[in-house]
């Protein structure tokens, strides 16, 4: 399944073209994507009759695409989940996931402006898991049954705000408006390449900053689902930012942050790419 939000309406991208969910289901399922997550098991069974379009198919116009989960109950984000990113950040490899949250007001669509909040705004491409069927104490072996799909996200960070005081203010520094763009589509787990072939990349004005396969994660997606759900009741539509590879501006010497006019492009194999222009 490949699902997009086009002009605010949930739309399947199929081999036969775009399929408006509400219209095609004769009103059985809502047009608003948040309502789909509340009935994900039924929706997934219905959508199985419509083969997904290839990842190489052209997407709708960027200004028509919205975030694939605009109002999650919870956003859980994992820090330092790639060995080399932990090293460049000056931290030891964690023995357990380092978890923080981004606030939902930071969510925006996959394309558009990024308003810089200062001179230390940094990029962090991440694969984001969207929960379809919630629960507690989910076994790692069952994790993919609970995931609606994956999308591309940026965990933009104002490093001055993030590291103001002790302990650090991770959630505040990463939650300014527009600091959580999502998209361009939601891709079900069965349509994703293998972790070794799922490559995350981020460029700034065409310069490659980050590139690593998903297989480099310290804590895999099923492991994260199991560990997080042992504490938190996961809910339909929740977002899990799974971590960023090395190559962020904070880890460079000298440090390198975003400047007005620069274009940031984040992409993941099998899903697509999102872009923001810094203003």
URQUI-V353174 format. One line per field, one symbol per residue. ss: DSSP state (2 for helix, 1 for strand, 0 for the rest). psi: psi as a letter, one per 20 degrees, with the letter a starting at -180 (. if undefined). burial: b if it has 9 or more other ideal C-beta (glycine too) atoms within 8 Angstrom, else e. Layout:
ss: ???
psi: ???
burial: ???
//
This chain:
ss: 011111001111110011112222000000002222200222222220000100000000022210000000001111100122222200000000011110022211001111000000110011111110001000022222221111111100112222000000022220000001111111102220000000111111001111111222100022222222200001000011100000002220000000000011111100011111110
psi: popqookjpppporijapopggghjkjhqrhphhhhhilhggggggiiinqqqqhiqqrrphiiprqinhmqhqopqpqljpghhgghikqqpqiqpopaqqqhiiprriqaqoopjajkpqqnpqpppppgoarqlpqhhjghhipgaqrpqpmqpohgggkorprqmgggijjqpjjmqqbirppqhiiqrqhhinppqpqolippgqoqqhiiqgorghggggggiigpoqqpiqpooiqqrrjqhhiqorqorqqpiqppppqppigbqqqqpp.
burial: bbbbbbeebbbbbbeeebbbbbeebeeebeebbbbbbebbeebbebbeebebbebeeebeebeebbbbbbebebbbbbbbbbebbbbbbeeebbeebbbbbbeeebbbbbbbebebeeebbbbbbbbbbbbbbbbeebebeebeebbbbbbbbbbbbbbbbbbeeeebbbbebbbbebbbbbbbbbbbeebbeebebbbbbbbbeeeebbbbbbebbbbebbbbbbbbbeeeebbbbbbbbbbbbbbbbbbeeebebbeeebbbbbbbebbbbbbbbbe
//
